[in-house]
Each structure stands twice: as C-alpha cells, then as structure tokens.
Amino acid sequence: MWENLNLKDVVALARDPYPSIRQWSRDTGKKVVGSTIADVPEEVVYAFDLLPVTILGTHKPLKKAPSHLPDNACSLARSNLELALTYEGDLFSGFVLPQVCDTTQHLSDIWRINFPDKYVHSYLAPRQADRPSAHYWVKEEIERLITSLGKWTGKTLSDDALNKSIALHNENKKLLAELYDIKRNNPGTLTNKQFFALMKVSQQVDKAEFNKSLKAIKDGLKLKKGKGYTDVILVGITCDPPEIFDIFDDLKVNIVGDTLVTGSRYLQGAPAMNGDPVQALTDRHFIRGFFSPIHDNVYKNFEEVKKLYYDTKAEAVIYVHIEFCESQEYDLPDLKDMIKKEGIPIHVLDTEYQTTSLSHVLTRTQAFFESLKGGSL
Ligand code: SF4
C-alpha cells in the first residue's frame, strides 16, 4: 500500500493518513498502536509485529476534548485527545503514551479512563536526562515496555527481531537524511512541504513498505538549485498545520536545518546494530537533541540552534510555538534573548492545531522576511 507512492501521494497522505492506515490494518490483520510525542522507542513496538503510529493531532473541530482538558492545555494535547475520542479511536488497538511534560503526565490517566477496552501503557522517559541514573532508568523503561507488550500480545521478543526492526528504522532515517541533504543544497528540487510530508508519513506508516517509496523518490529526483531562496533554521517541537510549509514555499524560504521532534531530532542517533539492542536504544535516547520538557544543560537549546545556524550559514531562525505549550513558554524568553544577543534574526510563529486561517501567520512572516532583506532586524 505504501511502497509505490510519489511525492504528490505523500503530501496528501500527510494531510490525512488515517483512512490509509485503517485499510492497511484491515488488509494485513495487524494491530495499530498510537503514541504521542516523544521518545517512545517505536522499534520495540514494530518488533512485536504491530504498527507504531505517531499521533500528531487533527485539524478537525474539537468536540469532546474540551470537556476533559482545560482551555489552557496545549493545543497538541487537546487535538490528539480529540483525534482519538471523536475521529480515529477505532483504528487503534492500543496506545503507548510517553509522559514528557506535566500535560502528558495528566493526560495518560485521561486516555486510560476513556479507553478501558484498549491496551494503554505509560512510557516514563526521565525528565532530568543529565543525571547518571537516567541511563539506568531509560533501560528499565524499555524493558518494562517489552514486558508489557509481551503480555498483551502473548509474544516473546527476541534480540534478532528487535535488531531487524532497528535496521529497518535506521534505513528509513538514512533515506530521510539523504533527502534532507538534497533539499538543503538544492531547494528547487523538493519543497519544504514535500520534505516534511516525507518525514511525517515515515512516522505513521509501515517502513518496510514506505522505505521503497522513499528510495524511488530519491533516485527519481532531478536536482534543481533554484534562485532567490532564504536559508533558515526551524526551531521547536512540531510545525503544524502543514499549510505553514506552503507559506514558507511561497516566500522562497529554504529550511536548511531544524530542531523539531518530528524533524531532525527524529533522525538523530541511529542505534548500533552489533550488540545488545536494548542497550543500543537506551544509548540513542541520550544522543538526541534538545526537547523542551527534558531538563539537561539549560544552554543546550541555544548552543544547538547557534551551531546549526553557523554550520548551515542560515540567515535567520524561525521558532514554532505551539499554543499553550508550557515547556516552550518556559524556554522561549531566555532562548530569544540569547539568540538576539548573538545577533541572529529570529521570528516566532504561534501555531494552533485547530487553526482554520493562516492569514496572520502569512502577514507576520512576510513582514519578517521583508525586514530581513532590508537589513532592519
Ligand atoms: S511538550 Fe508542550 S506540546 Fe508537547 S504535550 Fe507537553 S505541553 Fe503539549
């Protein structure tokens, strides 16, 4: 189903992947397990012959979520809950829900109560990743997930099955990284919208099939440098709705690097293939870049953005703020201050999953790039 897609198919799939996943699940008889972001080791879920799907909100109206969550809960959390409660709940046989911030910590119980007939497992990633004990903690959590999935499916996971799953996921990330390089250096070849659709769909469909599409798309690209692009770094957790990428494409913005959880951070740290797979997945957890709710070196976010900016020779930073994300709201003032002191132009985009009009984003982004070209930032 997903092995022979072209770029147009992938962009459409990224907008609404669920009918296709539902059909795939019917055809294969395999169960679908949803996870919210971030850091659930999807390789483990896949190795149990299940389809791990990263849930990234819905753009349909909120109907039930507001009665479970306050208005100031983050837009992504509300949207994810709505997707499961109203629109796609039947598709998922279970959920592995990471508790990464205060919102997700409370959400986990809300999901458990609302889906009493489904498998629900809480994955407790450590919030303080710079403590030595965090390594022990992550390994224990991965083993606890393996035990829990084993009980639910009635299967025993072998190292061989887990290593095969890791290899498939590593191949997917290698292909995406190669496509990113092509897009970065030849922005006329792939639009931002197309590239980030490839990234998103990779996190939602069977990689055994989709890797074939990625390879064929990559091999079929005709390199075009294009003219008049402004290279930028995209900073944040996610970037939705996907029409934001249309705005970047219309303004000839070329995203040459990012720190998104659903972007480059997803590609970081391919687990090693020649040893204990659980240890390899544990080690990978600590190689990944900054993520707002995870507390380690407080300067890590700034240092990462600064390095990306200079390494890629970008001209500006765009920070994508998800409405009411408390973790981002805590980090953003200091980050903005440090970026401005460094003399790097920065533009903050406020996003909301249920947005129906992006005219305000277009106007403000347009004004930012005009000022950038005029040298007035
Ligand atoms: S990290 Fe932010 S966006 Fe993600 S669930 Fe928590 S509050 Fe929401």
Residues whose N, C-alpha, C, O or C-beta is under 5 A from the ligand:
A	BS01	SF4	C74 L76 A77 C101 T103 T104 P293 I322 F324 C325 E326 S327
